[in-house]
Amino acid sequence: MNNKTGYILGLVSTLVYTLINHGDSNKLIDFIASFVGALIIPLIITYVISLLFKNIELGKIFGITSIVIHIIATIGKLNS
């Protein structure tokens, strides 16, 4: 996986997560806010990891982090 693939994977993961957990609202602004909100946590975690380890690719870590965070969040939402 290279940087571009990681970024695409992270954005697709965020889009799928937002579509699944968005709910009944038909407003575009709600969807955009949910999408941006779903991007913030993986981006923060990716940034912290990139500060700690200088030799890794940012896109690769973003893709992996997004998938893991969104799966954990979806499982948590299903259990509540």
C-alpha positions as CSV (number, residue, x, y, z in Angstrom):
1,M,0.0,0.0,0.0
2,N,1.4,3.4,-0.9
3,N,0.4,6.9,0.3
4,K,-2.3,7.5,-2.3
5,T,-4.0,4.2,-1.7
6,G,-4.0,4.8,2.1
7,Y,-5.6,8.2,1.6
8,I,-8.3,6.7,-0.7
9,L,-8.9,3.8,1.7
10,G,-9.3,6.2,4.6
11,L,-11.7,8.4,2.7
12,V,-13.8,5.4,1.5
13,S,-13.8,4.0,5.1
14,T,-15.1,7.4,6.3
15,L,-17.7,7.6,3.6
16,V,-19.0,4.0,4.4
17,Y,-19.0,4.7,8.1
18,T,-20.9,8.0,7.6
19,L,-23.5,6.3,5.3
20,I,-24.1,3.5,7.8
21,N,-24.3,5.6,10.9
22,H,-25.8,8.8,9.4
23,G,-29.4,7.9,10.2
24,D,-32.6,9.2,8.8
25,S,-31.6,12.8,8.2
26,N,-31.9,14.0,4.6
27,K,-30.0,17.3,5.1
28,L,-26.7,17.7,3.2
29,I,-25.2,19.8,6.0
30,D,-25.8,17.0,8.5
31,F,-24.1,14.5,6.2
32,I,-21.1,16.8,5.6
33,A,-20.7,17.4,9.4
34,S,-20.9,13.7,10.1
35,F,-18.2,13.1,7.4
36,V,-15.9,15.7,8.8
37,G,-16.4,14.5,12.3
38,A,-15.6,10.9,11.3
39,L,-12.3,12.2,9.7
40,I,-11.1,14.1,12.7
41,I,-10.2,11.3,15.1
42,P,-8.3,9.1,12.6
43,L,-6.4,12.2,11.4
44,I,-5.4,13.2,14.9
45,I,-4.2,9.7,15.7
46,T,-2.3,9.5,12.4
47,Y,-0.6,12.8,13.1
48,V,0.5,11.7,16.6
49,I,1.9,8.4,15.2
50,S,3.7,10.2,12.4
51,L,5.3,12.5,15.0
52,L,6.5,9.4,17.0
53,F,7.8,7.4,14.0
54,K,9.5,9.4,11.3
55,N,10.0,6.6,8.8
56,I,6.4,5.6,8.1
57,E,4.1,6.9,5.3
58,L,1.3,9.1,6.5
59,G,-1.2,7.9,4.0
60,K,-0.6,4.2,4.9
61,I,-1.2,4.9,8.6
62,F,-4.2,7.0,7.9
63,G,-5.9,4.2,5.9
64,I,-5.2,1.6,8.5
65,T,-6.2,3.9,11.4
66,S,-9.4,5.0,9.7
67,I,-10.6,1.4,9.1
68,V,-9.8,0.3,12.7
69,I,-11.4,3.3,14.3
70,H,-14.5,3.1,12.2
71,I,-15.0,-0.6,12.8
72,I,-14.6,-0.1,16.5
73,A,-17.1,2.8,16.5
74,T,-19.6,0.8,14.4
75,I,-19.4,-2.2,16.8
76,G,-19.8,0.2,19.8
77,K,-22.9,1.8,18.2
78,L,-24.4,-1.6,17.5
79,N,-23.9,-2.8,21.1
80,S,-25.6,0.2,22.6
